[in-house]
Amino acid sequence: MASARDETFPGMLRRSRLRAGMTVARLAERVNFSRSHLSNLELGHRGCPSELVAILDRELEADGDLVRAWEADGQMKRREVLLAGAVLAIPVPPSRLPGERAVGSSLVAELRRGLLVREPVRTVLTDMSRLARDVRTVHTLYHRAEYAAACRNLSSLIAEAEALVLGSGGSGRTHRLLALAYLAASKLAAKAGDRELDWIAADRALSSARVAGDSALCVVSQLQIASALLNLPGRRDDAEAVAEAADAALTDARLVDDAATISARGTTLLFKATVASRSGRKAASRRWLHAAAEVARRLGRDGNELGTAFGPTNVALHRVAMFNALGSPAEAIAAAGRISTSRLPVDLIGRRAQVHLDLAAAFGESAKEDGAAVLHLLEAERLAPQTVQVNHRPQALLAELMRRERRTATPGLRALADRAGVRC
């Protein structure tokens, strides 16, 4: 006979995993989450993000049992809050747990309208220098973490660039600018957590980069496709295959060793390190990261060629993310303490905030360190508010922090969650 705990989501997750004959490590690899994260889910030490529930149910062939247990847990939590006399400022619909964002944020909706429902442009832009300036502006806004402003400018910019390509046959320069515009759209979709749109935009960027004949930009676009695949369940092998193809293209093309090519090569190595760390391959991730550091030393500075933000500081930031993915928060915290973001180009504000987002994730692994996690989220918000308001990863962390809130330890949490749109 099943115990009361077996019917809760943590208990049901463990039973379903054992019934499927999977280890925690194997399941973590299948769903692209860390082993420590899944272990904490089974122990009930952290809440499960809504996007992960359906994936777990499908991978474990639970026939909806996990979804129903998760929903039942959410209903029980809401009843406990109400019985305790708490007042919910914003009602939570039955289909959504506290802390979960509504599907389709305004940024994602605007991106989808611009990229999927495209209306013809009445006038064709003829000023190429203006097009180039507008593309640079969108990338600058993205790197400053002004995502909403970048998105507002992007839809019309892509439409004008496409109209110019269609109207004139398109020069290599026009196709290159169109590729860069699509690359920005892909990155924005990734920040907002729209993985399918990320993939679509990255694929269009690659097509335009190939027509333009820009080999380095082709590699960067391929890596963006690989990144989108990596964040989709069950597509890790595909992501690695795309990254290997990008790496091979760099090797076979015998490209001029300019800053753009060096940055593309270094970014490829960083992506390989990311894949290895998410797969729990510690030695491989360290090896690829070391290789990327060597390339960064050759570059000799922190740059932002083709929007890669590649350089020694970016390699150091990836080292922190690597330790987080490997389930080693203490090493992540130690690595972050050695980073100075002052050498980054002035517009890379989002990258400056990233170290605080990574530290928040590291401290957030332990409920005893929630205060430190909140402090780093607040610092990221101070540097670049939309890194917390738009980026789906800190949003998920905020939702988890709210679920286990201790007001005396995290006095700024509630207001931060409210500003970020995370409802509780």
C-alpha positions as CSV (number, residue, x, y, z in Angstrom):
1,M,0.0,0.0,0.0
2,A,1.4,3.4,-1.0
3,S,2.2,5.8,1.9
4,A,1.0,9.4,2.0
5,R,4.5,10.5,0.9
6,D,4.3,8.3,-2.2
7,E,1.4,10.2,-3.5
8,T,3.2,13.6,-3.2
9,F,5.1,14.8,-6.2
10,P,8.6,14.0,-4.7
11,G,7.4,10.5,-3.8
12,M,5.7,9.9,-7.1
13,L,8.9,11.1,-8.9
14,R,11.0,8.6,-7.1
15,R,8.6,5.7,-7.6
16,S,8.3,6.5,-11.3
17,R,12.0,6.7,-11.8
18,L,12.6,3.4,-10.0
19,R,9.8,1.8,-12.0
20,A,11.5,3.0,-15.2
21,G,14.8,1.5,-14.1
22,M,16.6,4.8,-14.3
23,T,19.3,6.2,-12.0
24,V,19.1,9.9,-11.0
25,A,22.2,10.5,-13.2
26,R,20.6,8.9,-16.3
27,L,17.3,10.8,-15.8
28,A,19.3,14.1,-15.3
29,E,21.0,13.5,-18.6
30,R,17.7,12.8,-20.4
31,V,16.0,16.0,-19.2
32,N,19.0,18.4,-19.2
33,F,18.9,19.2,-15.5
34,S,21.7,18.5,-12.9
35,R,21.8,15.4,-10.8
36,S,21.7,17.5,-7.6
37,H,18.6,19.3,-8.9
38,L,16.7,16.1,-9.4
39,S,17.9,14.6,-6.1
40,N,16.5,17.7,-4.3
41,L,13.2,17.3,-6.2
42,E,12.9,13.7,-5.0
43,L,13.8,14.7,-1.4
44,G,11.2,17.6,-1.5
45,H,13.9,20.1,-0.8
46,R,12.9,22.3,-3.8
47,G,9.9,22.8,-6.0
48,C,9.7,21.5,-9.6
49,P,9.4,24.1,-12.4
50,S,6.3,23.7,-14.4
51,E,8.2,23.2,-17.7
52,L,10.1,20.2,-16.2
53,V,7.0,18.3,-14.9
54,A,5.6,17.3,-18.3
55,I,9.1,16.4,-19.5
56,L,9.7,14.1,-16.5
57,D,6.2,12.6,-16.9
58,R,7.0,11.8,-20.6
59,E,10.5,10.5,-20.0
60,L,9.4,8.2,-17.2
61,E,6.2,7.1,-19.0
62,A,4.2,8.0,-16.0
63,D,0.9,8.5,-17.9
64,G,0.1,11.8,-16.2
65,D,0.7,10.6,-12.6
66,L,3.5,13.1,-12.1
67,V,1.5,16.0,-13.5
68,R,-1.5,15.1,-11.3
69,A,0.8,14.7,-8.2
70,W,2.4,18.1,-8.9
71,E,-1.0,19.8,-9.3
72,A,-2.3,18.2,-6.1
73,D,0.8,19.4,-4.2
74,G,0.2,22.9,-5.5
75,Q,-3.4,22.9,-4.4
76,M,-2.4,21.7,-1.0
77,K,0.1,24.5,-0.6
78,R,-2.5,27.0,-1.6
79,R,-4.9,25.6,1.0
80,E,-2.2,25.8,3.7
81,V,-1.6,29.4,2.8
82,L,-5.2,30.3,3.0
83,L,-5.8,28.4,6.3
84,A,-2.8,30.3,7.8
85,G,-4.7,33.5,7.1
86,A,-2.4,34.8,4.4
87,V,-3.9,37.2,1.8
88,L,-3.0,36.5,-1.8
89,A,-2.6,39.9,-3.5
90,I,-3.0,38.3,-6.9
91,P,-5.3,35.3,-7.4
92,V,-3.5,32.2,-8.8
93,P,-5.4,30.3,-11.5
94,P,-5.9,26.6,-10.7
95,S,-3.7,25.6,-13.7
96,R,-0.7,27.6,-12.5
97,L,1.4,27.1,-9.3
98,P,2.5,30.1,-7.3
99,G,5.6,31.6,-8.7
100,E,5.1,30.3,-12.3
101,R,5.1,32.9,-15.0
102,A,2.1,33.2,-17.3
103,V,2.8,31.5,-20.7
104,G,3.8,33.9,-23.4
105,S,5.3,37.0,-21.8
106,S,4.9,40.2,-23.7
107,L,8.4,40.0,-25.0
108,V,7.9,36.5,-26.4
109,A,4.6,37.4,-27.9
110,E,6.2,40.4,-29.7
111,L,9.0,38.3,-31.0
112,R,6.6,35.6,-32.3
113,R,4.5,38.2,-34.0
114,G,7.6,39.7,-35.7
115,L,9.2,36.4,-36.7
116,L,6.2,34.1,-37.4
117,V,3.5,36.4,-38.5
118,R,5.4,38.7,-40.9
119,E,3.6,41.3,-42.9
120,P,5.0,42.8,-46.1
121,V,6.9,46.1,-45.8
122,R,5.4,48.8,-47.9
123,T,8.6,50.7,-48.5
124,V,12.0,49.2,-49.1
125,L,14.9,50.5,-47.1
126,T,17.6,51.7,-49.4
127,D,20.1,53.3,-47.0
128,M,22.5,50.4,-46.3
129,S,24.4,52.4,-43.7
130,R,21.2,53.0,-41.8
131,L,20.4,49.3,-41.8
132,A,23.9,48.5,-40.5
133,R,23.5,51.2,-37.7
134,D,20.1,49.8,-36.7
135,V,21.5,46.2,-36.5
136,R,24.4,47.4,-34.3
137,T,21.8,49.3,-32.1
138,V,19.8,46.1,-31.5
139,H,22.9,44.1,-30.6
140,T,24.0,46.9,-28.2
141,L,20.6,47.0,-26.6
142,Y,20.7,43.2,-26.1
143,H,24.2,43.3,-24.5
144,R,23.0,46.1,-22.2
145,A,20.2,43.8,-21.2
146,E,17.6,46.2,-22.5
147,Y,15.7,43.3,-24.0
148,A,12.3,44.9,-24.4
149,A,13.8,47.8,-26.3
150,A,15.8,45.5,-28.5
151,C,12.7,43.5,-29.3
152,R,10.6,46.5,-30.2
153,N,13.2,47.5,-32.8
154,L,13.9,44.0,-34.1
155,S,10.7,43.0,-35.9
156,S,10.6,46.1,-38.2
157,L,14.3,45.8,-38.8
158,I,14.1,42.2,-39.9
159,A,11.2,43.0,-42.1
160,E,13.0,45.9,-43.8
161,A,16.2,43.8,-44.3
162,E,14.1,41.0,-45.8
163,A,12.4,43.4,-48.1
164,L,15.7,44.8,-49.3
165,V,17.0,41.3,-50.0
166,L,13.9,40.4,-52.0
167,G,13.7,43.7,-53.8
168,S,17.3,43.9,-54.9
169,G,18.4,40.3,-55.0
170,G,20.4,41.0,-51.9
171,S,24.1,41.7,-51.7
172,G,26.4,39.7,-49.4
173,R,26.5,42.7,-47.0
174,T,22.7,42.7,-46.9
175,H,22.5,39.0,-46.1
176,R,25.1,39.4,-43.4
177,L,23.1,42.2,-41.7
178,L,20.0,40.0,-41.9
179,A,21.9,37.1,-40.3
180,L,23.0,39.4,-37.5
181,A,19.5,40.6,-37.0
182,Y,18.2,37.0,-36.8
183,L,21.0,36.1,-34.4
184,A,19.8,38.9,-32.1
185,A,16.3,37.5,-32.3
186,S,17.5,34.1,-31.4
187,K,19.3,35.3,-28.4
188,L,16.3,37.3,-27.2
189,A,14.1,34.2,-27.5
190,A,16.6,32.1,-25.6
191,K,16.6,34.7,-22.7
192,A,12.9,34.6,-22.5
193,G,12.8,30.8,-22.6
194,D,11.2,30.3,-26.0
195,R,13.3,27.4,-27.2
196,E,11.5,26.7,-30.4
197,L,11.6,30.4,-31.6
198,D,15.3,30.4,-30.6
199,W,15.9,27.5,-33.0
200,I,13.9,29.0,-35.8
201,A,15.6,32.4,-35.6
202,A,19.1,30.8,-35.4
203,D,18.4,28.6,-38.4
204,R,17.4,31.7,-40.4
205,A,20.6,33.4,-39.3
206,L,22.7,30.5,-40.5
207,S,20.9,30.5,-43.9
208,S,21.6,34.2,-44.4
209,A,25.2,33.9,-43.2
210,R,25.8,31.1,-45.8
211,V,24.5,33.3,-48.6
212,A,26.7,36.1,-47.3
213,G,29.7,33.8,-47.4
214,D,30.7,34.8,-43.9
215,S,32.3,31.7,-42.4
216,A,32.8,33.0,-38.9
217,L,29.2,34.2,-38.8
218,C,28.1,30.8,-40.0
219,V,29.9,29.1,-37.1
220,V,28.4,31.5,-34.5
221,S,24.9,30.9,-36.0
222,Q,25.5,27.1,-35.9
223,L,26.4,27.4,-32.2
224,Q,23.2,29.3,-31.5
225,I,21.3,26.5,-33.1
226,A,23.3,24.0,-31.0
227,S,22.4,26.1,-27.9
228,A,18.7,26.0,-28.7
229,L,18.9,22.2,-29.2
230,L,20.8,21.7,-25.9
231,N,17.9,23.3,-24.1
232,L,15.3,21.1,-25.7
233,P,14.7,17.7,-24.0
234,G,16.3,14.7,-25.7
235,R,18.3,16.8,-28.2
236,R,21.7,16.9,-26.5
237,D,23.3,14.6,-29.1
238,D,22.0,16.8,-31.9
239,A,23.4,19.8,-30.1
240,E,26.9,18.2,-29.9
241,A,26.7,17.1,-33.6
242,V,25.9,20.7,-34.7
243,A,28.8,22.0,-32.5
244,E,31.2,19.5,-34.0
245,A,30.2,20.5,-37.5
246,A,30.9,24.1,-36.6
247,D,34.3,23.2,-35.2
248,A,35.1,21.2,-38.3
249,A,34.1,24.1,-40.5
250,L,36.6,26.3,-38.7
251,T,39.3,23.8,-39.1
252,D,38.6,22.9,-42.8
253,A,38.1,26.5,-44.0
254,R,41.6,27.6,-43.1
255,L,40.2,31.0,-42.3
256,V,42.2,34.1,-41.7
257,D,43.2,34.2,-38.0
258,D,41.4,37.5,-37.4
259,A,39.5,38.5,-34.2
260,A,36.1,37.3,-35.5
261,T,37.5,33.8,-36.3
262,I,39.4,33.5,-33.0
263,S,36.3,34.5,-31.1
264,A,34.2,32.0,-33.1
265,R,36.7,29.3,-32.3
266,G,36.8,30.2,-28.6
267,T,33.0,30.3,-28.4
268,T,32.9,26.8,-30.0
269,L,35.2,25.5,-27.3
270,L,33.1,27.1,-24.5
271,F,30.0,25.5,-25.9
272,K,31.7,22.1,-25.9
273,A,32.6,22.7,-22.2
274,T,28.9,23.6,-21.5
275,V,27.6,20.4,-23.1
276,A,30.2,18.3,-21.2
277,S,29.3,19.9,-17.8
278,R,25.6,19.4,-18.3
279,S,26.4,15.7,-19.1
280,G,28.3,15.4,-15.9
281,R,31.6,14.9,-17.7
282,K,33.9,16.9,-15.4
283,A,37.2,16.0,-17.1
284,A,36.0,16.9,-20.6
285,S,34.4,20.1,-19.5
286,R,37.7,21.2,-17.8
287,R,39.6,20.2,-20.9
288,W,37.4,22.3,-23.3
289,L,37.4,25.2,-20.9
290,H,41.2,25.1,-20.7
291,A,41.4,25.1,-24.5
292,A,39.0,28.1,-24.6
293,A,41.3,29.9,-22.1
294,E,44.2,29.4,-24.4
295,V,42.3,30.8,-27.4
296,A,41.3,33.8,-25.2
297,R,44.9,34.4,-24.4
298,R,45.7,34.5,-28.1
299,L,43.0,37.1,-28.6
300,G,44.5,39.0,-25.8
301,R,41.5,41.0,-24.7
302,D,37.8,40.9,-23.8
303,G,36.0,41.6,-27.0
304,N,32.6,41.2,-28.6
305,E,33.2,40.0,-32.1
306,L,29.9,38.9,-33.8
307,G,28.1,39.3,-30.5
308,T,30.1,36.5,-28.8
309,A,31.4,38.6,-25.9
310,F,34.4,36.2,-26.1
311,G,37.6,36.9,-24.1
312,P,39.3,35.9,-20.9
313,T,36.6,37.2,-18.6
314,N,33.9,35.4,-20.5
315,V,35.9,32.1,-20.1
316,A,36.0,32.8,-16.4
317,L,32.2,33.3,-16.3
318,H,31.7,30.0,-18.1
319,R,33.9,28.3,-15.4
320,V,31.4,29.4,-12.8
321,A,28.5,28.1,-14.9
322,M,30.3,24.9,-15.5
323,F,30.7,24.2,-11.7
324,N,27.0,25.0,-11.2
325,A,26.0,22.5,-14.0
326,L,28.3,19.9,-12.4
327,G,26.5,20.3,-9.1
328,S,29.5,21.9,-7.4
329,P,28.2,25.2,-5.9
330,A,31.2,25.7,-3.6
331,E,33.6,25.6,-6.5
332,A,31.3,27.9,-8.5
333,I,31.4,30.4,-5.6
334,A,35.2,30.2,-5.3
335,A,35.6,30.6,-9.1
336,A,33.3,33.7,-9.1
337,G,35.4,35.3,-6.4
338,R,38.3,35.5,-8.8
339,I,36.4,37.3,-11.6
340,S,36.7,41.0,-12.3
341,T,34.2,42.2,-14.9
342,S,35.8,45.7,-15.2
343,R,37.8,44.6,-18.3
344,L,34.6,43.8,-20.3
345,P,33.6,46.2,-23.0
346,V,31.4,48.9,-21.6
347,D,28.2,47.7,-23.3
348,L,28.4,44.2,-21.9
349,I,26.2,45.0,-18.9
350,G,24.3,41.7,-19.2
351,R,27.6,39.8,-18.9
352,R,28.5,41.9,-15.8
353,A,25.2,40.9,-14.2
354,Q,25.8,37.2,-15.2
355,V,28.3,36.5,-12.4
356,H,25.7,37.6,-9.9
357,L,23.0,35.4,-11.5
358,D,25.4,32.4,-11.4
359,L,26.3,33.1,-7.8
360,A,22.6,33.3,-6.9
361,A,22.1,29.9,-8.5
362,A,25.1,28.5,-6.6
363,F,23.9,29.8,-3.2
364,G,20.3,28.8,-4.1
365,E,21.3,25.1,-4.0
366,S,21.1,25.3,-0.2
367,A,18.1,26.7,1.6
368,K,20.6,27.9,4.3
369,E,22.1,30.3,1.8
370,D,18.9,31.9,0.5
371,G,19.9,35.2,1.9
372,A,23.1,35.3,-0.2
373,A,21.1,34.1,-3.2
374,V,18.7,37.0,-2.9
375,L,21.5,39.5,-2.4
376,H,23.1,38.5,-5.7
377,L,19.8,38.6,-7.5
378,L,19.3,42.1,-6.2
379,E,22.8,43.1,-7.4
380,A,22.0,41.6,-10.8
381,E,18.8,43.6,-10.9
382,R,20.7,46.8,-9.9
383,L,23.1,46.3,-12.8
384,A,20.6,45.2,-15.4
385,P,16.9,44.9,-14.2
386,Q,15.7,42.9,-17.2
387,T,18.2,40.1,-16.6
388,V,16.0,39.2,-13.7
389,Q,12.6,40.3,-15.2
390,V,13.0,38.5,-18.5
391,N,15.6,35.7,-18.2
392,H,13.7,32.4,-17.4
393,R,16.5,31.0,-15.2
394,P,16.5,33.6,-12.5
395,Q,12.7,33.6,-12.7
396,A,12.7,29.9,-11.9
397,L,15.1,30.5,-9.0
398,L,13.0,33.3,-7.6
399,A,9.9,31.0,-7.8
400,E,11.8,28.4,-5.8
401,L,13.1,30.9,-3.2
402,M,9.5,32.1,-2.7
403,R,8.3,28.6,-2.1
404,R,10.7,28.2,0.8
405,E,10.7,31.8,1.9
406,R,11.9,32.7,5.4
407,R,11.1,36.4,5.7
408,T,13.7,37.1,8.4
409,A,16.4,35.7,6.3
410,T,15.3,37.1,3.0
411,P,13.7,40.5,3.7
412,G,14.1,41.8,0.1
413,L,12.8,38.7,-1.6
414,R,9.1,39.4,-1.8
415,A,9.6,42.9,-3.4
416,L,12.1,41.5,-5.8
417,A,9.8,38.7,-6.9
418,D,7.0,41.2,-7.4
419,R,9.2,43.5,-9.6
420,A,10.2,40.5,-11.6
421,G,6.6,39.4,-12.1
422,V,6.9,36.2,-10.1
423,R,3.6,35.7,-8.4
424,C,3.3,33.9,-5.1
